[in-house]
């Protein structure tokens, strides 16, 4: 982007005749040249992103995977038919301490990408790797500490905790109420009718004094 700006400033310099404008453009030209010179080299992740954007063909985002763990590794299994026929350099994984990017280039005329951010716990970048198997890529994330992970990402953990909190309450009737609300919200019309009927009946019984506790 900076290079394009510089080209445009140079173009304008060939056309401008007024000294004041020329001085302004010269200052801008020097500033851009300095910025380009001091620009840091692309980080590995930036390089992967740039490669993704420059890829030809159709790019597919991978959403299906399986995972497992041992004491030392988190293992993510990604099924891709024929991936073993690709040159090894076409299957790239970039690791950071809490994420990884997978890029598979030109598999049956398509490119495949997968990104995992906010891994539950830190991983060792140097100790992590990928293996190409028949119709599958195995991503091996080396754990920094040998401990069991309850899930893959921080987001999954927070989601589980919220769900657990909805039912885990010291008041049994409140837990039942939360469960009914969830069933009603997620249920079909038949489920909603059943819950409504049960609700009305319980209210009627309660008003007659048959049920002391409000469910």
LOTOR-969181 format. One line per field, with one value per atom (N, C-alpha, C): x, y, z; atom name; residue number from 1. Coordinates in steps of 0.02 Angstrom, whole numbers, plus 50000, padded with zeros to 5 digits. Atoms other than C-alpha are relative to their C-alpha. Layout:
BEGIN
east X/... .
north Y/... .
up Z/... .
site CA/... .
pos NUM/... .
This chain:
BEGIN
east 50041/50000/50043/49953/50142/50035/49965/50229/49956/50047/50073/49995/50002/50064/50062/49937/50247/49999/50003/50219/49956/50046/50074/50032/49966/50176/50052/49949/50316/49967/50037/50188/49979/50022/50121/50059/49940/50298/50020/49982/50322/49954/50049/50168/49996/50009/50174/50052/49954/50250/50012/49993/50222/50048/49946/50370/49971/50027/50265/49970/50030/50168/50054/49945/50328/50036/49967/50407/49959/50045/50255/50005/49997/50261/50068/49933/50450/50005/50001/50425/49962/50040/50289/50037/49962/50400/50053/49947/50543/49970/50033/50422/49979/50022/50350/50060/49940/50524/50028/49975/50575/49956/50047/50418/50010/49990/50447/50065/49935/50629/49997/50002/50584/49944/50055/50437/50028/49975/50461/49985/50015/50473/49936/50064/50313/50011/49999/50281/49972/50025/50244/49926/50073/50058/49979/50016/50054/50014/49981/50142/49947/50053/50010/49938/50059/49871/50009/49988/49954/49997/50002/49974/49928/50071/49789/49968/50034/49738/50025/49974/49850/49988/50012/49794/49950/50049/49709/49950/50048/49556/49954/50052/49415/50027/49975/49457/49943/50052/49357/50023/49984/49350/49980/50013/49364/49966/50035/49238/49995/50006/49236/50068/49937/49371/49985/50004/49401/50060/49941/49517/50006/49984/49601/50060/49942/49739/50037/49958/49883/50028/49970/49986/50037/49957/50097/49970/50025/49993/49924/50069/49826/50004/49998/49789/49935/50059/49670/50003/50003/49616/49954/50039/49558/49999/50006/49491/50000/49996/49542/50019/49988/49526/50059/49944/49689/50055/49950/49792/50072/49933/49936/50035/49970/49963/50032/49973/50008/50074/49933/50188/49996/50002/50230/49993/50003/50253/49931/50069/50069/49957/50037/50016/50040/49963/50069/49960/50032/50032/50044/49965/50081/49974/50020/50081/50020/49979/50079/49985/50009/50069/49927/50070/49878/49958/50040/49827/50040/49965/49866/49957/50031/49826/50021/49985/49815/49982/50013/49830/50019/49987/49814/49988/50004/49850/49988/50010/49782/49986/50022/49696/49937/50056/49583/49971/50021/49579/49974/50024/49532/50055/49957/49624/49958/50037/49575/50036/49970/49601/49962/50032/49568/50040/49968/49605/49971/50020/49600/50032/49975/49615/49980/50017/49613/49998/49996/49668/49995/50014/49622/50063/49937/49804/50057/49944/49974/50030/49965/50064/50072/49931/50247/50004/49997/50273/50052/49946/50437/49983/50015/50367/49939/50061/50209/50017/49985/50199/49936/50056/50086/50024/49984/50081/49949/50046/50007/49990/50016/49918/49953/50047/49803/49934/50063/49655/49992/50006/49697/50062/49945/49803/49993/50000/49850/50042/49964/49896/50016/49977/50000/50021/49983/49998/50033/49964/50130/49979/50021/50062/50062/49944/50172/50002/50002/50112/49961/50033/50064/49939/50062/49885/49941/50059/49713/49963/50041/49617/49927/50071/49428/49968/50025/49400/50058/49946/49499/50013/49991/49467/49968/50026/49431/49925/50071/49265/49956/50038/49207/49992/50002/49251/49948/50047/49153/49928/50067/49004/49975/50019/49004/49984/50011/49017/49934/50065/48868/49942/50053/48764/49993/50001/48813/49968/50027/48770/49924/50073/48595/49963/50033/48558/50027/49967/48680/49980/50024/48584/49980/50015/48556/49925/50072/48368/49974/50022/48297/49945/50055/48140/50025/49971/48247/50034/49968/48348/49950/50053/48188/49971/50027/48123/50046/49951/48284/49998/50003/48271/49938/50062/48089/50006/49992/48134/50042/49956/48274/49963/50038/48163/49948/50052/48026/50031/49967/48148/50024/49970/48227/49951/50046/48073/49958/50046/47955/49931/50066/47771/49968/50029/47720/50028/49967/47848/49974/50026/47787/49930/50069/47605/50001/49996/47654/50020/49976/47750/49946/50054/47609/49945/50054/47481/50020/49975/47589/50001/49995/47614/49930/50069/47426/49973/50025/47385/50031/49966/47516/49974/50028/47447/49931/50068/47270/50003/49993/47325/50025/49972/47425/49947/50053/47275/49950/50045/47174/50035/49963/47310/50028/49973/47363/50076/49927/47542/50027/49975/47629/50058/49940/47787/49985/50010/47786/50053/49951/47868/50006 .
north 49940/50000/50063/49943/50120/50009/49997/50076/50033/49969/50124/50075/49928/50291/50036/49970/50324/50009/49996/50285/50060/49946/50409/50068/49937/50546/50015/49990/50520/50023/49982/50532/50074/49930/50696/50048/49957/50766/50016/49988/50748/50052/49956/50855/50069/49937/50991/50052/49946/51161/50050/49950/51268/49974/50021/51266/49976/50018/51261/49930/50067/51109/49947/50047/51027/49984/50010/51052/49953/50042/50974/49927/50068/50824/49967/50028/50803/49976/50019/50801/49934/50060/50670/49940/50054/50568/49973/50021/50565/49962/50032/50519/49928/50067/50372/49953/50041/50310/49975/50018/50312/49947/50050/50218/49932/50064/50085/49967/50026/50068/49970/50022/50049/49950/50048/49932/49933/50065/49773/49945/50056/49610/49967/50034/49510/49947/50053/49404/49936/50062/49220/50000/50001/49242/50047/49953/49396/49969/50032/49295/49949/50049/49159/50037/49961/49290/50027/49972/49370/49946/50056/49201/49980/50017/49164/50047/49950/49327/49998/50002/49297/49933/50066/49117/50004/50006/49077/49946/50054/48965/50015/49992/48940/49978/50016/48943/49977/50029/48833/50004/49998/48863/49934/50065/48699/50010/49996/48680/49933/50066/48492/49972/50029/48409/49955/50040/48283/50017/49987/48301/49951/50047/48198/50030/49975/48222/49944/50044/48133/50046/49958/48195/50059/49948/48295/50040/49968/48337/50008/49994/48404/49982/50024/48316/50018/49981/48390/49962/50041/48275/50035/49968/48357/49955/50045/48245/50040/49968/48300/49946/50054/48174/50016/49993/48150/50047/49951/48269/49971/50032/48142/50005/49995/48168/50069/49932/48352/50002/49988/48414/50023/49984/48434/50075/49927/48623/50030/49975/48639/49995/50006/48595/50038/49956/48736/50012/49981/48765/50051/49948/48922/49999/50003/48908/50063/49952/49041/49966/50031/49011/49982/50014/49015/49992/50008/48984/49961/50026/48899/50011/49993/48924/49942/50052/48782/50026/49982/48816/49942/50054/48678/50028/49968/48739/49951/50035/48675/49925/50069/48515/49992/50009/48460/50067/49935/48639/50049/49955/48715/50009/49988/48791/49993/50012/48747/50036/49965/48852/49983/50009/48827/50042/49959/48947/49984/50009/48910/50056/49948/49062/49985/50007/49073/49927/50068/48895/50003/49999/48846/50014/49991/48839/50011/49986/48890/49935/50057/48774/50021/49986/48760/50004/49990/48833/49953/50042/48739/49926/50071/48573/49977/50017/48581/49986/50019/48508/49975/50031/48431/49938/50062/48259/49990/50014/48214/49925/50071/48047/49989/50014/47961/50035/49963/48079/50039/49965/48171/50042/49961/48309/49996/50003/48285/50059/49944/48445/49982/50019/48410/50062/49942/48551/49975/50023/48519/50042/49964/48564/50028/49972/48680/49965/50038/48589/49936/50065/48406/49996/50002/48424/49988/50015/48373/50064/49944/48500/49977/50019/48498/50016/49983/48578/50033/49974/48656/50075/49927/48843/50031/49961/48974/50014/49986/49014/49940/50061/48833/49993/50006/48835/50048/49950/48995/49980/50022/48926/49944/50056/48766/50025/49974/48866/50036/49964/48975/49950/50051/48821/49965/50033/48738/50044/49953/48894/50005/49995/48893/49946/50054/48728/49991/50012/48727/50056/49949/48824/49968/50028/48800/49991/50006/48820/49951/50051/48661/50026/49976/48750/50049/49953/48884/49963/50040/48751/49969/50029/48669/50053/49944/48838/50016/49987/48869/49946/50055/48697/50005/49992/48726/50057/49942/48896/49980/50021/48818/49953/50048/48675/50037/49962/48800/50040/49958/48914/49959/50040/48771/49949/50052/48660/50019/49987/48641/50018/49979/48690/49950/50052/48523/50005/49994/48545/50061/49939/48723/49990/50014/48664/49957/50046/48524/50039/49961/48644/50049/49953/48773/49965/50038/48639/49981/50020/48576/50061/49938/48756/50020/49981/48794/49952/50049/48632/50008/49991/48663/50062/49939/48838/49987/50015/48770/49960/50042/48638/50042/49958/48767/50045/49955/48884/49962/50040/48739/49974/50021/48705/49931/50068/48537/49998/49998/48590/50060/49945/48693/50037/49968/48725/50025/49971/48839/49974/50026/48746/50048 .
up 50000/50000/50000/49997/50045/49933/50064/49883/49947/50048/49784/50011/49984/49876/49973/50024/49833/49925/50073/49649/49978/50018/49646/50012/49985/49730/49947/50053/49603/49935/50060/49463/50002/49992/49533/49994/50003/49548/49928/50071/49360/49968/50030/49330/50033/49963/49464/49979/50021/49420/50056/49946/49576/50053/49953/49696/50067/49934/49854/49999/50006/49795/49992/50012/49737/50065/49935/49909/50045/49959/49994/49977/50028/49877/50013/49987/49900/50073/49929/50090/50009/49996/50071/49971/50033/49954/50047/49953/50081/50059/49943/50220/49982/50022/50120/49990/50011/50070/50067/49934/50253/50033/49972/50306/49970/50034/50174/50023/49979/50226/50071/49930/50411/50014/49990/50382/50024/49976/50485/49951/50045/50388/50022/49985/50378/50053/49949/50532/49967/50031/50497/49989/50008/50528/49945/50054/50416/49932/50063/50283/49979/50015/50296/49975/50021/50284/49930/50066/50134/49947/50048/50051/49986/50009/50082/49951/50042/49999/49928/50069/49848/49966/50030/49819/49943/50054/49657/50018/49989/49650/50059/49950/49773/50068/49933/49960/50045/49957/50080/50072/49928/50267/50031/49970/50362/50068/49936/50504/50035/49970/50531/50020/49977/50634/50060/49939/50772/50043/49959/50920/50057/49947/51053/50037/49965/51180/50036/49959/51265/50055/49948/51413/49970/50029/51296/49942/50061/51143/49998/50024/51084/49926/50069/50919/49964/50039/50789/49933/50061/50646/49950/50053/50483/49939/50058/50345/49935/50066/50168/49949/50049/50026/49954/50047/49930/50023/49977/50038/49998/50000/50043/49932/50067/49855/49987/50009/49877/50019/49975/49891/50073/49928/50076/50013/49989/50057/49988/50010/50006/50063/49936/50184/50053/49954/50300/50064/49937/50484/50035/49963/50578/50072/49930/50768/50037/49949/50904/50067/49934/51091/50014/49986/51090/49937/50062/50908/49947/50059/50744/49938/50066/50559/49956/50049/50434/49930/50069/50248/49955/50048/50117/49931/50065/49941/49943/50064/49776/50008/49993/49834/49957/50047/49690/49976/50027/49626/50052/49947/49796/50053/49943/49943/50064/49938/50122/50058/49942/50279/50063/49934/50463/50050/49949/50607/50068/49930/50793/50040/49956/50906/50072/49929/51096/50024/49973/51131/50076/49929/51308/50042/49962/51368/49950/50045/51298/49971/50032/51176/49984/50020/51129/49924/50072/50955/49969/50028/50929/50002/49993/50989/49961/50037/50881/49927/50069/50706/49966/50035/50574/49964/50036/50495/49945/50056/50326/49996/50004/50325/49941/50056/50198/50014/49996/50171/50066/49936/50332/50016/49971/50410/50075/49927/50593/50026/49970/50686/50072/49933/50842/50038/49958/50971/50065/49940/51105/50061/49939/51277/50036/49959/51381/50067/49937/51537/49988/50011/51543/50046/49962/51601/49952/50042/51538/49983/50023/51434/49999/50002/51460/49933/50067/51289/49961/50042/51146/50009/49999/51162/50062/49945/51293/49991/50016/51206/50018/49983/51223/50076/49927/51408/50030/49974/51440/49984/50020/51344/50045/49956/51449/50070/49932/51611/50005/50000/51563/50002/50003/51522/50067/49935/51685/50053/49951/51784/49995/50009/51710/50040/49963/51798/50071/49936/51943/50048/49954/52075/50065/49934/52260/50010/49995/52236/49948/50049/52154/49954/50042/52094/49947/50049/52011/49944/50051/51922/49952/50042/51859/49955/50039/51802/49941/50054/51703/49946/50047/51625/49955/50039/51573/49950/50046/51499/49940/50055/51397/49953/50042/51337/49958/50035/51290/49943/50051/51197/49941/50053/51099/49969/50022/51078/49940/50055/50932/50027/49978/50935/50048/49957/51013/50071/49935/51153/50038/49969/51185/50028/49977/51196/50063/49942/51318/50063/49942/51431/50024/49982/51425/50039/49968/51472/50072/49934/51617/50047/49962/51675/50026/49982/51674/50054/49952/51764/50069/49935/51899/50036/49970/51926/50030/49976/51943/50065/49940/52069/50059/49947/52165/50031/49975/52177/50044/49958/52250/50063/49941/52376/49995/50008/52302/49999/50005/52268/50040/49960/52402/49967/50029/52300/49929/50067/52148/49952/50047/52005/49941 .
site N/CA/C/N/CA/C/N/CA/C/N/CA/C/N/CA/C/N/CA/C/N/CA/C/N/CA/C/N/CA/C/N/CA/C/N/CA/C/N/CA/C/N/CA/C/N/CA/C/N/CA/C/N/CA/C/N/CA/C/N/CA/C/N/CA/C/N/CA/C/N/CA/C/N/CA/C/N/CA/C/N/CA/C/N/CA/C/N/CA/C/N/CA/C/N/CA/C/N/CA/C/N/CA/C/N/CA/C/N/CA/C/N/CA/C/N/CA/C/N/CA/C/N/CA/C/N/CA/C/N/CA/C/N/CA/C/N/CA/C/N/CA/C/N/CA/C/N/CA/C/N/CA/C/N/CA/C/N/CA/C/N/CA/C/N/CA/C/N/CA/C/N/CA/C/N/CA/C/N/CA/C/N/CA/C/N/CA/C/N/CA/C/N/CA/C/N/CA/C/N/CA/C/N/CA/C/N/CA/C/N/CA/C/N/CA/C/N/CA/C/N/CA/C/N/CA/C/N/CA/C/N/CA/C/N/CA/C/N/CA/C/N/CA/C/N/CA/C/N/CA/C/N/CA/C/N/CA/C/N/CA/C/N/CA/C/N/CA/C/N/CA/C/N/CA/C/N/CA/C/N/CA/C/N/CA/C/N/CA/C/N/CA/C/N/CA/C/N/CA/C/N/CA/C/N/CA/C/N/CA/C/N/CA/C/N/CA/C/N/CA/C/N/CA/C/N/CA/C/N/CA/C/N/CA/C/N/CA/C/N/CA/C/N/CA/C/N/CA/C/N/CA/C/N/CA/C/N/CA/C/N/CA/C/N/CA/C/N/CA/C/N/CA/C/N/CA/C/N/CA/C/N/CA/C/N/CA/C/N/CA/C/N/CA/C/N/CA/C/N/CA/C/N/CA/C/N/CA/C/N/CA/C/N/CA/C/N/CA/C/N/CA/C/N/CA/C/N/CA/C/N/CA/C/N/CA/C/N/CA/C/N/CA/C/N/CA/C/N/CA/C/N/CA/C/N/CA/C/N/CA/C/N/CA/C/N/CA/C/N/CA/C/N/CA/C/N/CA/C/N/CA/C/N/CA/C/N/CA/C/N/CA/C/N/CA/C/N/CA/C/N/CA/C/N/CA/C/N/CA/C/N/CA/C/N/CA/C/N/CA/C/N/CA/C/N/CA/C/N/CA/C/N/CA/C/N/CA/C/N/CA/C/N/CA/C/N/CA/C/N/CA/C/N/CA/C/N/CA/C/N/CA/C/N/CA/C/N/CA/C/N/CA/C/N/CA/C/N/CA/C/N/CA/C/N/CA/C/N/CA/C/N/CA/C/N/CA/C/N/CA/C/N/CA/C/N/CA/C/N/CA/C/N/CA/C/N/CA/C/N/CA/C/N/CA/C/N/CA/C/N/CA/C/N/CA/C/N/CA/C/N/CA/C/N/CA/C/N/CA/C/N/CA/C/N/CA/C/N/CA/C/N/CA/C/N/CA/C/N/CA/C/N/CA/C/N/CA/C/N/CA/C/N/CA/C/N/CA/C/N/CA/C/N/CA/C/N/CA/C/N/CA/C/N/CA/C/N/CA/C/N/CA/C/N/CA/C/N/CA/C/N/CA/C/N/CA/C/N/CA/C/N/CA/C/N/CA/C/N/CA/C/N/CA/C/N/CA/C/N/CA/C .
pos 1/1/1/2/2/2/3/3/3/4/4/4/5/5/5/6/6/6/7/7/7/8/8/8/9/9/9/10/10/10/11/11/11/12/12/12/13/13/13/14/14/14/15/15/15/16/16/16/17/17/17/18/18/18/19/19/19/20/20/20/21/21/21/22/22/22/23/23/23/24/24/24/25/25/25/26/26/26/27/27/27/28/28/28/29/29/29/30/30/30/31/31/31/32/32/32/33/33/33/34/34/34/35/35/35/36/36/36/37/37/37/38/38/38/39/39/39/40/40/40/41/41/41/42/42/42/43/43/43/44/44/44/45/45/45/46/46/46/47/47/47/48/48/48/49/49/49/50/50/50/51/51/51/52/52/52/53/53/53/54/54/54/55/55/55/56/56/56/57/57/57/58/58/58/59/59/59/60/60/60/61/61/61/62/62/62/63/63/63/64/64/64/65/65/65/66/66/66/67/67/67/68/68/68/69/69/69/70/70/70/71/71/71/72/72/72/73/73/73/74/74/74/75/75/75/76/76/76/77/77/77/78/78/78/79/79/79/80/80/80/81/81/81/82/82/82/83/83/83/84/84/84/85/85/85/86/86/86/87/87/87/88/88/88/89/89/89/90/90/90/91/91/91/92/92/92/93/93/93/94/94/94/95/95/95/96/96/96/97/97/97/98/98/98/99/99/99/100/100/100/101/101/101/102/102/102/103/103/103/104/104/104/105/105/105/106/106/106/107/107/107/108/108/108/109/109/109/110/110/110/111/111/111/112/112/112/113/113/113/114/114/114/115/115/115/116/116/116/117/117/117/118/118/118/119/119/119/120/120/120/121/121/121/122/122/122/123/123/123/124/124/124/125/125/125/126/126/126/127/127/127/128/128/128/129/129/129/130/130/130/131/131/131/132/132/132/133/133/133/134/134/134/135/135/135/136/136/136/137/137/137/138/138/138/139/139/139/140/140/140/141/141/141/142/142/142/143/143/143/144/144/144/145/145/145/146/146/146/147/147/147/148/148/148/149/149/149/150/150/150/151/151/151/152/152/152/153/153/153/154/154/154/155/155/155/156/156/156/157/157/157/158/158/158/159/159/159/160/160/160/161/161/161/162/162/162/163/163/163/164/164/164/165/165/165/166/166/166/167/167/167/168/168/168/169/169/169/170/170/170/171/171/171/172/172/172/173/173/173/174/174/174/175/175/175/176/176/176/177/177/177/178/178/178/179/179/179/180/180/180/181/181/181/182/182/182/183/183/183/184/184/184/185/185/185/186/186/186/187/187/187/188/188/188/189/189/189/190/190/190/191/191/191/192/192/192/193/193/193/194/194/194/195/195/195/196/196/196/197/197/197/198/198/198/199/199/199/200/200/200/201/201/201/202/202/202/203/203/203/204/204/204/205/205/205/206/206/206/207/207/207/208/208/208/209/209/209/210/210/210/211/211/211/212/212/212/213/213/213/214/214/214/215/215/215 .
